């Protein structure tokens, strides 16, 4: 299983609360609505930091995980017309695209 993790910050001028609302309530449903998500994506999550005593302050405003069965599914999803014309343009509405950090992993369950 191929797992992509995108650590993201909000676009300039957007409050943290508005960012979280947009990410969860606008962008995530848009992402999930395209047929290619149903076909190629195995898991899609959005997460946002919560107050945590005795932990460092948040380094990012949120993160997105997208899981694919393999590279072919990854490539097919990101090359799809719906991703390129609907989902991708929406990202610039709430994400500071210059600050995105990406990690591509293969997950190994330990416990």
N, C-alpha and C positions, 0 to 999 in steps of 0.2 A: 504494500500500500504506500502510495506517494502522498506526502503531507506537506502543504505549503502553509507557512505562517507569515502573515503580514502584520507587523507592528506599525500602528498608524497614529498620527496626531491630527488634531482638528485644523481645519482651514483657518487662516487669519481672520480675526474679528468674530469668530463663532464661539459662543459660550460652551463650556464642557457639557452642560445639561442638554443644550440644543444638539450638540454633536452626538451624544449618546442616543437621544430620541431619533435623530435622522438615521443613524446607523442601524438601529434596531427596527424602527417602525416604517422606514421608507426604503432604504437601500437593501436590507436583508430580504424583505418580501419581493422587491424587484428582482434581485438575484435569483431567488427561488422560483420565480414565476416563469422564467424562460425554459422552454422545453429541454434545452441542452443541459441545464442543471439537473433535471430529473434523469436524463440519460447518462451523463458522464460523471457527475459528482456523487461520491459515496457519503460524504459528511461535510456539512457547512455550519460553522459556528461563529458567532460574534461575542466578544467578551470585553468587559470594561472594568477598570480597577475600582475597588471599594476601599473605604478607609480601613487601615490595618495597623493597629498599634504595634510598635516595636519592629516595624518594617520600613525600608527606605521609601521615600515618596515615589509616586509613579514615574516611570521613565517614558511611557507612552500613554496616550489617551484611550487606546483600545487595541484590539487585535482581532484578526479574522483568520480562521483555519479553513482550508479547503482540502479535502481528501479525494484522491483519484486512485483508481485501480492500477493505472500504469501511465506512462508518458504519452501513449497514443490518445488516451482519453483526455489528458491534460491539454494536449495540442489541439484536439478537436473542439474542446470547450472554448479555449481562448481565441481560436480562429473563427468561431461561429459568428454569423451576422448579428444575432441577438446580443451576444456579449459585446461585440465591437460597437454596435449602434445604440444599445439601451443601457447596459450595465456599466461599461467602461466610462462613458461620458458622465454618468452620475457620480462617479468617484471624486471628480474634481470639485463637486459642489460642497463636499464636507471634509475632504481629506487634504492635508498639506502634502501634496505628492512628492515634494523635494525631501521630505523627512522620512519617507517610508523605508523600513528595514524589512528584508525578506529572508526567511530561512526555509530551505527545502530539506525535508528529512524523510527517513523511513522509520516509522515507529516500531519499537520492540517492547511489547508488554513484559514487565518484570514481575509485578505483583497483581 
